[in-house]
C-alpha cells in the first residue's frame, strides 16, 4: 500500500538538485530580461499600440464589438487548449507525475498560471475592444474581460480532463472564431449592423462573471486529479518544446512537433498516388487532401485583408504578401523532410532540381488561389485602384510558393555565425539570416507593391511585366540553388 507523501520537500529537493549545476541567478536574470525587453518594445511602439487599442476614430459598432469579443474568446481558448493548460515541467513530469504526491498541489500552480495569463489576455482584448467601439463603456468591462479569460482557462482545463467535452468545446470555439471574423469582415466592407438593445450595467456583469469565475476555479482545482497522465505529458512536451524554441531561437522545433503530433493522432489508410502527376507532387496533393480543415481555414482567410481596408496601405501590402506565403507553406513540410533526409530521393533517382520542381507545384497553386481570391475580394469591395487586380494572383502565387520552398529548405538556425555589434548590443546573425530566408524572393513582387503604394491602376501591361518577372525569378531560383546531377536541398 502506497502512502501519500508531502509535495513541498520533494520540490525543494528537485530545486537543490537543479541548482547544483545551474547558477541561482539564471531564473531572475531571465525574468528581468523578459520584462525589460517588453517594456522597451512597448515604449518604442507606443504610437502603434495607441492606434490599436485606442484609435482617434472608433469604428466598431455594438455588433462589431460582440464579434471581436467572440474572436478573442475563440483564440484564447484554442491557445490554452494547445498549451494544456494544466501542465508540469519536464523534470516534474519525470520525477513527480507518477510519485505518490498530491496531484492537486502538483497541478494547481500551472492552472493558476494559465488563469493569470488568460486574465491578462482577456483584459487586453476587452481594453482594445472598448477603445475601438463607437459606444462608450465603463472601464469595469476590462475587469469583465479578465474574468472571462479566467473562465476560459477553467473551461480549457475541464476539456483537458474530459475527452468527450473537449471535442464539443473546441468545435464551439472554432465556430465562435469563424462567426466573429465573418461579422468583422461584413462590417468592414460596409454592412450596417442592427443596433443592439439596452446594455447591462457593468457592475452587474463584473459581479456575475466574478462569482462564476470563483465557483469555476474551486471546481477546477477539485477536478485536477481527474486529468489523465497522457494529457499532462503531452502538454509538458508542448510547453517544453515551445520554451526550447524561444530560448534557442529555433522555431522549427515547435513546428515539427505540431506536424508530427497531428499525423500521430490520425488513422490513415494506404492510398495510391495519382498516376498522371509526378510522384512528389502527388504526395503533396495526397497530404493536402488529408488535411481538409487547413484548406477550409486557408480559403476562409482570403477575406481577412478586408479587415485592413481602412489601415495604411503598407499594412495591406504586408498582409497580402504574408497571406500568400502562409497559404503556400501548407505543404512544404515534405521538402523540409527531404532536405533533412534525402535517402528516399536517392532511392527514387531524383536530383535536387527535379525535387524542387515537383515540390513547388502545389505551394504555387495554393498561393495563387489565395492571392487571386484575396485580390478579387478587395477589388469588389472598392479597396484597390481600377484594374484587373485578380489577374496578378498567379504571379504572386508563384513568388509565394518559391519563398515558401526556400524557407523550408533553410534548415536549422545557424548559431555559429559571428554576431553583429550595434550601439544597443550584439545581434545574433543566425536568427536574422533564418528569418529572412525566403522573404528575399518577395522582392520579385516589387512592381505590384509599387502600384499599390502609388494607387496606380493594374493595366494588362503591368500584369504581363509582373508575370514575366515572377517566371524569370522562380526559374533563376531553381537554376541557381539546385543541381541537375546531385541531391542537395539544404540551401
N, C-alpha and C positions, 0 to 999 in steps of 0.2 A: 504494500500500500504506500503510495507516494503522498508526502505531506507538502502543503503549500509553504514556500519559504518567502521571506521578506525580499522585496524587489530592490529597495534602496541600497543595501550592502553589495548586491551583485552589480548594480550600475556603478557604484563607487569603485569597485574592483576593475571594471572594464575601463573606466576613465583613467585610473592609475596605470593600467597596462598600456593604454594608448599614449599616455604622457611620457612613458619611459623611452619611447622612440620618436617623440614629436615635441617640438617646442611648445610650451604652455601658452605663449602669446600668439600663436598662429590663428586661433579662432577669433580673438579680439582684433587682430590686425585685419583679418578678412572682413569682419563686420564693419570696422572703421572704413576700410577701403570702399566697400559697397555703399555705405551711407554717404560718404564723402563724394563718390562718383555720381550718385543720384542727385545730390544737392547741387553739384557743379553743372550737371547736364540740365537740371531744372532751371537754374539761373540763366544758362546760355540760351535755352529755348523758351524763355518766359513769354515772349511775344506769340510764339506758336501755340503754347499751352493756353494762353489767354484767349486766342482766337478759337480754339477748340472747345474750351469749357465755358467761356462767357463772351460770345461774339457781340459786336456792336448792334447788329440787326438780327434778332432771333427769328428763326424760320420754321420751327416745329409747332404744329397745331396740337390740340389735345390728342387727336388720334395718332399723330406722328410721335408724340411723347410716349404713348402707350406702346406703339410699335418699337420704338427704341428700347423701351424697358423690356419687351419680350426678347429682343435680340440680345440684350445684355444678360438677361437671366439664362437664356439658352447657352450662350457662350461660357458663362461662369460654371454652369452645371456640367457641360461637356468637358471643360478643362479639369474640373475636380474629378470627374469620373476617369479621365485619362491618367491622372496622377494618383488616384487612390479612392478617397482622400485618406483613409486610415492606413498608415504605413509605419515602418520602423526603419532604422538604419541597417545597412548590411551587416555590421558587426552584431547588432542586436538580433537580427534575423538568424544569425548563425548560432549565437550563444543562448538567447533568451526565449525565442519563439516556441521551442519545444521543452523549455525548462519548466519546472513546477513553480511558476510565479503567477501572480495575479494578472490576468490578461487585461482587465480594466485599467489598472495602473500602468501597464506596459503600453497600451494603445491610446490612452487618454491624451498624452502630450501631442501626438500627431493630429488628433481630432481638434484639439484646441487651436493648434497652429493653422489648420485648414479653415477653421471657423473665423479666425482673425484675418487671414488672407482674403477669404470671401467677403468679410465685412468691409475691408478696405476697398476691394474691387466694387462691391455694391454701392458703397458710399460715393466713390469717384464717379461711377456711372450715373447715380442719381444727381450728383452735383452738375455733371455735364448736361444731362437732360434738362435739369431745371434752368441752367444758363442758356440753353438753346430754345426753350419753349417760349411761345409768344405770351401765354398767360402767366401771370405772376403766381408764385407759390412760396410757401413758408420754408425756411431753412430746416425745419423739422423733417421735411421729406428726405433730406440727406440721411438722417438717422434711420428713417424707414427703409431706405435702400440698403444701409449697412445691416440692419436686422434681417432684411430679406436675403442678403448674402449668407448670413448665418443659417437661415432656414434651408437655403440651397445646399450648403455644406452638409447639414444633417440629413437632408434627403439623399445626397450622394452617398453618405455613409450607410444609410439604410439600404440603398440599392446595391452597395458592395457586398453586404451580408445576405442579400436575398436575390438570387439569380432571376427568379420569376418577376420580381418587381423591377429589376434592372432594365430589362428589355422594354417594358411599357414606359418607364420614366425617361429613358434615353430617347425613345421614339417621340414622346411628348416634348422633350427639349428640342429635338430637331424640327418638329412641326412648329414650335413657337419661334425658333430662329427663322424658318422659311417664311412664316406669316409676317413676322416683324420686318424682314427685309422687303417683302412684297409691298407692305404698307409704306415703307420709306421710299421705295422706288416710285410707287404710284404718286406719292405726294411731290416727289422731286420733279416729275415730268408734267405737273400742272393739275393733278386731280384735287378737287376741292372736297375735303372730308367733311362729314357732318359734324356739327357742334355737339360736344358731349353735354350730358345733363349736369346737375348740381354736383359740386365737388364735396367729398367727405372732409371733415375737419382734420388737419394734420395731426393734432394732438390725439385724436381717436385712432388714427392709423398707426401712430407710433406706439400707443398703448397696446392695441390689439396685436400688432406684429411682435412687440417685445414679449408679451405674455406667451404667444405661440413659440417664440424662439426659446424662452426659458423652459417651457414644458418639453419641447422637442429635444433640447440639449440634455435634459435629465433622462429622457427615454433613450436618447442615442448613447449616452455613457453607459446606461444599464445594459444595452444590447451589444456593446462592443465585443463581449465574449463570443457572440454568435458569428463573428467574421471568420470565414474559413482561412486556413493557413495558406492555401494556394493563392487566394486573392491578396493576402498580405505580402507574400513573397513576390508576386507579380508587381505589386505597387512598389515594393522596396527596390526591385530591379529597375523599374522605370525612373524613380527619383534618383537612384544612384547613377544611372547612365546619364540622366539629364545633368546632374552635378559634374560628372566627368566631362561631358561635352562643354559645359560652361568653363570649367577650370582649365581644361586643356585646349579650349578654343577649337574644338573638333566637332562640328555639327553632324558629321556623317555617322557618329556613334549612335545618336538618338534616332536618326532617320533609318538606319539599318535595323535597329531594334524594333521599331514600329513596323517595318516591312516584314520582318521575319515573324513577328507576333501575329500579324494579320493572316498570313498564309498558314501559320500553325493552327489557327483556330477554325480553318475552313476544311470541309470534307469535299475533296475533289475527285473527279473521275478522269481516267485517261481519255484523251481526245486526239484525233489526228490533226496535223497541221494542214492548212489549205494547200492543195497541190499547185495552184496557179500563182502562188506567191513565193518569194524567196524564203528559205527556212527561218531565218531570224526575224524577218518581217511578219511571217505567220505566227511565230511565237509571241511577238509583241501584241499582235491582234488578239490572240487567244487570251493572254493575260488581261488585256483591256476589257474583253467581254466578260471575264470573270470578276470584274470589279464594277458592277453597274452603278453602285451608289456614287463612286467617284465621278463617273461620266455624268450622272444626273446633277451633281453639285457643280461640276465644271460647266455644264450647259446653263444652269441657273445663274452662275456667277457672271455671265455675259451682261446681265442687267446692272451689275454693281457700278460700272462707270457712270451710270445715270445719276448716282448719288453725288457725283462731283461736278455737276453742271455749273453750279454757282461758285465752285472753287477756282483758284487761279489756274491758268491754262497749263502751267508746268506740272501741277499736281495731276491733271487729267492725262497728260502725256506719259508721266511715270506710271500711272495706273494701267494705261493701255499696254505699255511695253512689259510691265511686270506680269499682268494677267496673261499675256501671250506666252511668256516664258514658263509661267507656272502651269498653264494648260499643256504646254509641250512636254513638261517634265513628268507627266503622268505615267510614262512607260520607259523612262530612262534608267530605272533600277537594273534592268538587264545588262545594259552596256557597262554599268559600274561593276557588275559581277564579271563580265567579260574582261574588263581591264585588270581586275584582281586575280583572276584565274582563267587564263586563256587555253586551258587544256582541251576543252570541248571544241574550241575554234580550230585547234591543230588537228583534232580528230576529223572534223568536217572538211579540212583542207581549205579553209578560208583565210585570205590575207586581211590585214588591217583595213585596207581600203574597201574591200568588199563588205567587211563587218560594219564599218561606219555608214556606208551607203545603204545597206539593208536596214540598219537600226534607225536611220534618220527619217524613213518614210512616214511612220506613224506619228512621231512627235511633230513633224512638219504639218501633217494633215490636221492633227488636233489643234495646233497653234493657229493654222489658217482658218479653221472653222470658228474658233473662239474670236479671233480678231475680226473676221468678217461679220459675225453676229453682233459683236460689241459696236463696231463702227456703223453698222446698219441701224441699230437702235439709237445711237447718238444722232445719226443723220435724221431719222424720223422724228426725234424729239426737238430738232432745230438747234442742237448744241454745236454744230460744226458749220464751217463756211460752205458755200454752194459747191456742188460737185458730187461725183460718184465715189464717195469715200469707201464704200464696202469693197470696191474693186482692189483696194490696197491690202485686203486681208490675206490673200495667198502669199504676197511678198513678205509681209510682216510675219506670217506663219513660218515661212522658210527660214527667216532670220532667227525667230524664236526657237525653232527646232534645232538649228545649228548651235545656238547659245546653250540650250539645254544639254545637248550632247557634249559640248566642250566642258560644261560644268560637271557632268557626270564622269568624264574621263580625268578630272583633275586629281583624283585620288585623295590621300590624306593631306592635312595641313603640314607643311614643312617648317618645323621649329628650329632647324639648324641654320637658317638664313640669318645674316647679320642684321641686328635691329637698327632702326633709323633714329638718330638723336635729334630731338626737337626742343625748343625752349620749354615746353610743358612736360618733357620727359621722353624716354625712349619708346618707340613704337615698334612692336614686333612685325617683321616683314612677312613672315609666312602667312599669318591670317589675312593680311591685306592682299597678298597675291592670290590667295584662295578665294577671297570674297569677290575679286574682280575677274575670276576665271569664268568666261562665258559672257560677262557683261561687255567686254570689249567688242564683241561681234555686233552689239546693238548699235554701234556707230554706222553700220550699213543702213539703218533706218533714218539717217540724218535728213534726207530730203523730206520725208514725211513730217519729221519733228519740226523742221524749219517752217513748213507750210502751216502746221497747226499753231506755232507760236506767232506767226505774222498774219494769221487769218486769211491765207491765200486759198483760192478755190482748188479743188482736186481735178485738174484737167486730165484728159487722157494722155497727153504727152508726159505730164508729171508721173502718172501711174506707170507708163511704159519705162520711164527712167528709173523709178524705184524698183520695178520688177527686174529690169536688166541688172541693176546694181546688186540686188539680192541674189540673183542667179550667179553672177560672177563672184560675189563674195563667198557664197557657200561652196562653189566649185573650187575656189582658191584654198579655202579652209581644208577641204577634203584632200586636195593635192599636196598641200604643204605639211600636213600633220599625219599622213598615213604613208604606208609603204606597200607598193603593189606586190612585194615578194615575201614580206615577213609579217608576223603578228606582234604588234607593239602598240597598245591602245592608251597607255598612261601618258597623255600629253594634254 
